[in-house]
């Protein structure tokens, strides 16, 4: 079962990074292997969370798979949780947390981003194929979010 977690310090605000990751419908514009995204439903909950049900299409080599997920956005806590609904996985769970860093160090980046993903494909061939390139694939995805932040928010200004 592939699993990855990492923490990055980035020169953007926690709110900027949260907004970027929460914008699921724009993923095909910048995420590798993500060829389509469709929002099925969107619901505001009484506890302040927003729940999005979305379909993403992942295209990798000869494989093209659609999967559904439930994305729970926690705007006050600046957290995002994703649960698997349907598609080619046995399971999928991922999460993001964003935290602004103190301003007392002018050389310090603006926020800390925690990310994790844990999944397993049903298709044994696809699981083996992904297993071989998993670390590089996850690195490319994380870099894609960083590049997207730079494209949206510009190079960080000196503090």
C-alpha positions in Angstrom: 0.0 0.0 0.0 1.7 3.2 -1.1 1.8 5.8 1.6 3.6 9.2 1.6 3.7 12.1 4.0 5.8 15.2 3.9 6.0 18.7 5.3 7.1 21.7 3.3 7.8 25.3 4.2 6.6 27.6 1.4 6.9 31.4 0.9 3.1 31.9 0.7 0.4 32.3 3.3 -1.5 29.3 4.7 -4.7 30.8 3.3 -3.2 31.0 -0.2 -2.1 27.4 -0.2 -5.4 26.3 1.3 -7.3 28.1 -1.5 -5.1 26.5 -4.1 -5.5 23.0 -2.9 -9.3 23.5 -2.2 -9.9 24.5 -5.9 -10.4 20.8 -7.0 -12.0 21.8 -10.3 -8.7 23.4 -11.5 -6.5 20.4 -10.9 -6.4 19.3 -14.6 -4.8 22.7 -15.4 -1.6 21.8 -13.4 -1.5 18.3 -11.9 0.3 15.6 -13.8 -1.8 12.7 -14.9 -5.1 14.5 -14.0 -7.0 14.9 -17.3 -10.4 15.9 -16.0 -12.3 17.0 -12.8 -16.0 17.3 -12.2 -17.8 18.5 -9.1 -20.8 16.2 -8.4 -22.1 18.0 -5.4 -21.2 20.7 -2.9 -22.7 21.1 0.6 -22.1 23.6 3.4 -22.4 21.9 6.8 -23.5 23.4 10.1 -20.1 22.8 11.6 -18.5 25.2 9.1 -17.1 22.5 6.8 -17.8 22.4 3.1 -18.1 19.0 1.5 -17.4 18.5 -2.1 -18.0 15.3 -4.0 -15.8 15.2 -7.1 -14.8 12.9 -9.9 -11.2 13.1 -11.1 -9.9 11.3 -14.2 -6.3 10.0 -13.9 -4.5 9.1 -17.1 -1.2 7.3 -16.8 0.4 5.5 -19.8 -2.3 3.2 -21.2 -4.5 3.5 -18.1 -7.4 6.0 -17.8 -9.4 5.7 -14.6 -12.1 7.9 -13.0 -12.5 7.9 -9.3 -14.9 9.7 -7.0 -13.9 11.3 -3.7 -15.4 13.3 -0.9 -13.3 16.4 -0.1 -14.0 18.0 3.3 -12.8 21.6 3.5 -12.2 23.0 7.0 -11.7 26.8 6.2 -11.3 27.8 9.9 -8.7 25.2 10.6 -7.1 25.4 7.1 -7.3 21.6 6.7 -8.6 19.4 3.8 -9.5 15.7 4.1 -10.2 13.5 1.2 -12.0 10.1 1.3 -12.5 7.6 -1.5 -16.0 7.0 -2.9 -15.7 4.9 -6.0 -13.3 3.9 -8.8 -10.1 1.9 -9.2 -8.9 1.9 -5.6 -9.3 -0.4 -2.7 -8.9 2.6 -0.5 -7.7 6.2 -0.7 -7.3 8.8 2.0 -5.3 12.0 1.9 -5.1 15.2 3.9 -3.6 18.6 3.9 -2.9 21.0 6.8 -1.7 24.6 6.4 -0.1 26.8 9.1 1.3 30.3 9.0 4.8 30.6 10.4 5.8 33.4 12.7 6.9 36.6 11.1 9.9 37.1 13.5 12.4 35.7 11.1 12.7 37.7 7.8 14.3 34.8 6.0 11.6 32.3 7.1 9.0 31.1 4.6 5.4 32.1 5.0 3.7 28.8 5.9 4.1 25.1 6.6 2.2 22.6 4.6 1.6 19.0 5.8 0.4 16.5 3.2 -0.2 12.7 3.4 -1.7 10.2 1.0 -2.4 6.5 1.5 -4.0 4.4 -1.2 -4.1 1.0 -2.9 -5.3 0.1 -6.4 -7.7 -2.8 -7.1 -5.9 -3.6 -10.4 -2.7 -5.5 -9.6 -1.0 -4.5 -12.8 -1.7 -0.8 -12.2 -0.6 -1.2 -8.5 2.8 -2.7 -9.7 3.2 0.0 -12.3 2.6 2.8 -9.8 4.6 1.1 -7.2 7.7 1.3 -9.4 7.3 5.1 -9.9 5.4 6.0 -6.7 8.0 8.2 -5.0 8.8 10.1 -8.2 5.1 10.5 -9.0 4.3 11.9 -5.5 7.3 14.3 -5.8 6.0 15.5 -9.1 2.5 16.1 -7.7 3.9 18.1 -4.7 6.1 20.1 -7.1 3.1 20.8 -9.3 1.3 22.4 -6.3 4.4 24.5 -5.6 4.7 25.6 -9.2 1.0 26.5 -9.3 1.4 28.7 -6.2 4.3 30.5 -7.8 2.2 31.0 -11.0 -0.8 32.2 -9.1 0.9 34.3 -6.4 4.2 35.2 -7.9 7.7 34.9 -6.5 7.7 35.7 -2.8 8.6 39.2 -1.9 11.4 39.9 0.5 10.0 40.4 4.0 
